[in-house]
Amino acid sequence: MPRPLWTGAISFGLVTIPVKVVSATQDHSIHFRQVHLEDLGRVRTRKVCELDGEALSQDEIGKGYELSKEQTVPITDEELDRIPLPTAKAIEIVAFVDADSVDPIRISDSYYLAIDGKVAEKPYTLLRRALERSDKVAVAKFAWHNRERLGLLRVREGAIVLHSMRWPDEIRSPESLAPRQVELDDDEIERAVQLTDTMALDSISGFRDTYRDALEELLTAKSEGKELPEPTEGEEPEEGKVVDLMAALNASVEAAKESRGEGGGGEATVHEMRPRKKTASKKQAAPSGRTTTGRRTGASKKTTGRQAGAGKTAGTKKTAAAKRTTAKKTAVTQRTARKRSAS
């Protein structure tokens, strides 16, 4: 188990659960050091006072809040620790909500909550079972690094996870970022939805950091004196080029099908598209992907179908009338024959 980052307790009504907070994630990024290019000596950052130019050790450095350019108020860790915070050593659950009601943009870092001693086993299991059965997540407050934070508790593979969350006023509004009015055809939207269905996955666990793999390959080659791997060249997008959106969607769907081994059929291409010219009447414009000839052909087929149906109906009526006439003649003949035999 990794080293605990924080110890305290979950406050669940009148229930207290001693826990230890451990990191739920690992950093696999490759880190570089700043070095002197001439002799590869490490370059270190020195903390220097801007007034006297002296390099300072860590025990000579404290905190201060700048009220103005001329006035700074010093503050110590002991003074910060004495601030009255009810959540100083507790993760206090304040509400339970549906998981879908939480905007993912508010979720920050993630941590596992491990039990701290045998006494925590039963209440820990009780909270976990309650979260699982209710299909809800718990909203909690906790203090960490001298500030109160908002958290989210949920269950993952039998363990309770604490997600650190941002306060509502820490989320910027995207109001001015998205385009306001854009004309789209229904066919384009439907094709985009088809693309999302084609690219849908049940899990994203199979993804990996290909850049990190390539970087490790580069470092291995350099350390062993081998030839460096050739770079992969990508196509640079042309700025200002108008692309046929429908053709691009079609090509994307076909590519997604081929990547899944479904096969696509013919080759799909992306065509350069000239900007549309505004017409006098939108009702007279042919829908995307359909032509006037196509409509005429469809109308002709419908007319031919109706004529054929009418011919069949007329023929059926004539046949039925002929059968009724034959039946009447047969009945008259039989009655005449019976009268003659009686006389």
DAWOJO-V215857 format. One line per field, one symbol per residue. ss: DSSP state (2 for helix, 1 for strand, 0 for the rest). psi: psi as a letter, one per 40 degrees, with the letter a starting at -180 (. if undefined). A space follows every 50 residues. Layout:
# DAWOJO-V215857
ss=???
psi=???
This chain:
# DAWOJO-V215857
ss=00000111111100111111111000000000001000000100000100 00001002220011110000011110222220000000011111111122 20022211111111100222222222222222220111111110000111 11111100111111100222000000000000000222222222222200 00000000022222222222222000000000000000000010222222 22222222200000000000010000000002220000000222222222 2222222222222222222222222222222222222222220
psi=hihhdiibihhgbehhhhihhiheiiheihiiihihddefihhihhhhhe deehhiideehaiihhdidehhhiiidddddehhhdfdfighheihiide ehhdeehbiiiihiigideedddddddddddddefiihhiiihhffihih ihhihhfeihhhhhiiideehihedediidhhhiidddddddddddddei idieeeiigddddddddddddddefihiihihhihhhhhehhihdddddd dddddddddeeeidbihhihihhiiihhidhddehhiheiiddddddddd dddddddddddddddddddddddddddddddddddddddddd.
